[in-house]
Amino acid sequence: MQTEQQAMMSRSWGWMLVQGLATLIIGFFLITATAATLLVLVTFIGFYWLVRGIIDLVAMFTPEGRAHWGWLLFVGLLGVFAGLIVLRHPLYSSALAPTVLAIILGIDGLIMGFANIFRSSAGDGFGAFVLGILDIIIGAILIANPFIAGAILPFILGFFAIIGGIVLIINAFRYRKMRKMTAVPEEKKAA
């Protein structure tokens, strides 16, 4: 018996295949043409932030947005400002984006590390303590060497994108097979 989620996934296996191929291609380019790929990705992010900021500013004037107008104004202006900066200086942005991301991940690692150590003392056990120590070490390394971490990060992301793309492609064909196995006879004739 197929769950509702499995049925939906088997109907949309083609989209999963396209997503897997796109992820695989982006991963390949992140490893082989890192600078150019980062430039393209950062430019897309700049356009996204700009458009999203404009949408948030317009949403302030809708009936649903009036209750949150302050937040929409802040996020909208931030999106427009960040988008314009990225689009105005794409080379600087693509050079700084991995470094900034490495610093953010380092800070997150420190916070999560201390949280895991606290959780271990609250009863989550020795595993949480070890994970907390590892988080703190990795976070400190990322913060101490953000430029090196930023230079390595696109390769790591490319590697994981390739793995993720392969997994998505395999799952797409699995869901396609599942669809064929569970199709009613009329659907089999149409396919």
N, C-alpha and C positions, 0 to 999 in steps of 0.2 A: 504494500500500500504506500502510495506516494504522498508526502506531506504537501501542503499548499505552497510552501516555499520551494520545494523541489520541483513542483509542477511549473511554477513561474520561471524558475531558472532554466528548466528544460525548454520552455517556449522562447527564451531570450538567449539561447546559446550563441547566436551569431554576434550579438553585442559583446558578449564576454570574449569571443574570439578576437574581435576588433580591438577591444581594450587590451588584451594580452599581447597582440602584435604591436600595438602602439607603445606599450610599456617596454617590450623587448627592444624595439627600435631606439627608444629614448635611452635605455640602459646601455645599448651598444654605442650610441653616440657620446654618452657621458664618459665612457672609457676611452674611445678612440679619438674623439674631437671635443675634448673637454671645454676649451675656451669658447668655441663657437656655439656649442650646445648651451652652455651657461648663459651666453649672450641672448640667445633666442628665448630660453626659458624665463630669464629675468625681464625681457621685453614683454612677453606674454603676461607675466605677473604685474608689470607696470600698467598695461592696458586694463587688466582685470581690476586692479585697485582703483584706477581712475573711473572706470565705468561703474563699479560698485559704489564708490563714493558719491557719484552723481545720483545714482538710484537711491541711496540712503538720504541724500539731501532732498530729493523730490518726495520721498516717502514721509518726510516730516509734515507735509501738507495734506496727507490723506487722513481720513477719519481714524484709521487704526494707528497711525503714526503720531497723532497729536498727543497721546498719553506718554509717549517716549521721545518727544521732540528733542530734548537735551542730549540724550544718548545718540540719536540719529544725526544731530548736528555735529557732535564730536567725531563720531565714526566717519561721517560723510566728508568732513573737512580733512580728517587724517588720511582717508583713502585718496581724495583728490590730490592732496599735497604729496603723499608718498608716490602716487602714480606719476605725477608730473616730474618729480625728482628722478625717478627711475628712468622715465622716457627721455628726459633731458640729458642724463648722464648714464647711458646704458653700460659703457665700458667700466666705469668706476663701480657701478652697482653690481655688475657680474663679478668683479674682482672682490668686492666687499661682502657680497651675500653669503658665500660659504663661511667666511670668517665670523660674521655676525651670528650665523646659525650655529657654528661651533661654540661660541660664547654662550648662546642661549641654552644649548644642550648641556654645556658644562654647569651652568647655574642650576638647571633642572636636575642634573645628576647630584649636585650637592644637596639640594632640597630633598630629593627623594632618598638620598643616602641617610640623612639625619632622620627622616620620617621612618625609614625601615629600622634604623637602630632603636628609635623610640617604640616602634611596634614590637620589636623583639623583647624589649623590657616589659611591654604590656601583655605578653603572653603568646606572641606569634612564633616564638622559638628561635633556635640558633640559626636557622636558614635565613630568616629575615635580617639577623645581625650581619651575617656574611655578605648578603646582598647589599646591605647598607654600606658596608666597608668598601665593596667593589664599586658601588655608585659614587662614593666620595672620591675614591682614587681616580676613576675615569673622569669625573667632573673636574677635579683639580688639574689633571693632565690637559683637558680641553681648554680650561681657562688659562693655564700657564703657557700653552703653546697654541694660541688661537689661529695663527697664520699657517702653521704646519698642519694643524687639524683641518683648517679650511681648505688647504691644498689637497689633502687626502680625501676629504669628504665627498667630492663628486665621484671619485672612483668607487668608494664604498657604496654610495647611492646607486651608481651604475650597476655594480655587481648585484645588489639586491633587486634592482629593477629588472635585470635579466632573469634572475631566479623567479621573481613574481610574475613576469610575463610568461615564462615557460609553464608555471603552475596554472595561470589563467587559461592558456591555450589547451593544456591537458584537460582541465576541468570543462572547458567548452565542449570538447569532443566527448567527454563522459556524459555531459548533460544532453548532448545531441543523441547519443546512443540510448540514454534513458528515455528520451522522447520517442524514439522509434520503437522501443520495447513496450511502452505503455500507451501508444497511440491506438485509437479505436480503428477498426477496419476501414472506415470511410476516409480517415485522415491518411492512412497508408496509401490508399489509391490516389489521393490528391498529391502526395509527396513524391 
